[in-house]
Amino acid sequence: MYDTQYISVSRESCMEIFLWLAVRRRHWTADRRRRHGLEAADRCYLCDQEPETIDHIIAACSFSRQIWWTVLATLGSDASQIGADNWLTWWENWRHRWHGDKRKGADSLFVLVAWEIWKERNARCFRGSSATVGQFLSTIKISGDLWIQAGARNLGCLVRE
């Protein structure tokens, strides 16, 4: 059995590092690998349609957009305007859908979904495995439930209504 406090700190630290790297465009996506003279795939591992950047993976990829749309629809929120060219713009648009504690929960959910998308990209890139949209959505639900159990109170407020 894990100590809940340890899980919370560990989760938050991973998310902070993930976001810090994303803001600074430091994830080793194909565009960054090429800039450094390294070999890289021509297309996104998630959609196999567009060049891979962190903005594409989180906000513009057709796979990711389907995930975002389903998450919003499940929450009963307007899912008509999803994604953006830039992931920070997408997050800003995402945040405007909620207020107060729900916005804090929405921030947690945004980070959770973005993190899971990144992990799915890595599974496809490094292990050659891929989840279906349904399997991926189940993973997000399970992770969200674990985050709530570990103390993500505002996330619980958002998804439990």
N, C-alpha and C positions, 0 to 999 in steps of 0.2 A: 504494500500500500504506500502511495506517495503522499508526502506532506503537501497539503493544499497550498500553503504559502510558497513552497518551492516551485510547484507547477505554475503558479501565477507569475512569479518573478521570471522563470525560465521562458514562459510564453511571451511576456512583455518584452524581454530582452531580444528574443528572436525577431519579433515584429519590429522593434525599433531599428535593429540592424538592417532588416529587409527594406524598410521604408527609407532609412538613411541612404542605403546603396541606390535605391530607385530614384530618389530625388537627385542624386549626384550622377545618375546614369552610369553606375559602376558595376551593375550586374554583367556577367560575362555572356551577353547575348551575341548573336552573329555580328551585328554592327560594330560592337566594341572589339570583338576578336579580330575582325578585319582591320580596324584602325591600328591594331597592334601587330599586324602582319601575321596573324595566326589563321589557320584553316577554320572555316565555318560553313555551316549548311546554307544553302541558298534561300530556303523558305522556313517560315515559322513551323515549329514542331507540332503546334496545336491545330493549325488550319491548312498547312501546306499550300498557302495561297500568296502570302505577302512576305517581304523581307522581315526578319526578326529584329525588333527593338523592344525595350522594356515598355514603351508606350503602346506598341502594337499588342504585345502579350496581354497586358492588363486591360486596355480600353478599346482597342480597335479590332482585334482578332474575331473572326466570325464565331469560333468556339466560345470565346470569352463573352462575347455579346449575347450569345444564347444563354449562357449561365446567368449573366446579370439580369437579363429579361425575365428568366424563370424565377430568380430570387425576388425581384421586385413584384412580379405577379403573385407570388406566394404570399407576400406581405400585404397584398391588396393595394399596392402603390402603382401610380401611373408608370407603365413600362414603355411608353411610346418613344421617349427620348433617352436612348441608352448609348453609352460609349462616347468617345471623343477622340481626337487625334493625339491628345496628350493625357496621360493618366491623372495628372494633378487637376486638370480641368474637369475630367470625368468625376473625380472625387468631390470637387466643389459643387458640381451639378447634382450629384448624389445627395450631398449634405442638405441642400435646400429643400428636400422633400420632407424633412422632419424638423421638430423644434424641441428644445429642452432636453430632458433625459433621453427622449427618443433619438435625438441627434447624436448623443454620446453613444447610444446603442448602435446607431447606423454607422458611426465611425468604426466601432469594433467590428461590425459585420463587413464593412468595406475591406478592412485590413484582413479579416479572416478569408474572405472570398479571394482577394488578390493573392494572399499567401498560398492558398490551395491551388490557384491557377498556376502560380510559379512552381509549386511542387509537382503538379501534373506535367508541366513543360519539362521539368528535370527528369521525371520518370520516363518520358518519351525520348528525351535526348540521351540519357545515360544508361537506361535499362531496357529500352526498346519496348516498354509496356505502355498500354494506353487504356484508360477507362472510358466507358461510354458516358454520354451526358447523364443518363440516369444513375449510373454508379458514382459519377463525380458529384452529383447533387446529394446523394446519400452520404458521401464523405463529408460534404460541407455541413449537413445536418448533424451528423455524429460529432464533428469537431465543435460546432456551435454549442451542442448540448454539453460537451466536456468543458468548454470555456465558461458556460453558465455555472456549472457545478464548481468550477475553480474560482468563481467569484466575479465573473463579468455581469454584474447586476443590471446594468443598463441594457446590455444585449438581451438579457432575459425579459426585460420590460418591453423591448421592441418585438421580439418573436413570439411571446406568449399571448399577446392580445388577439 
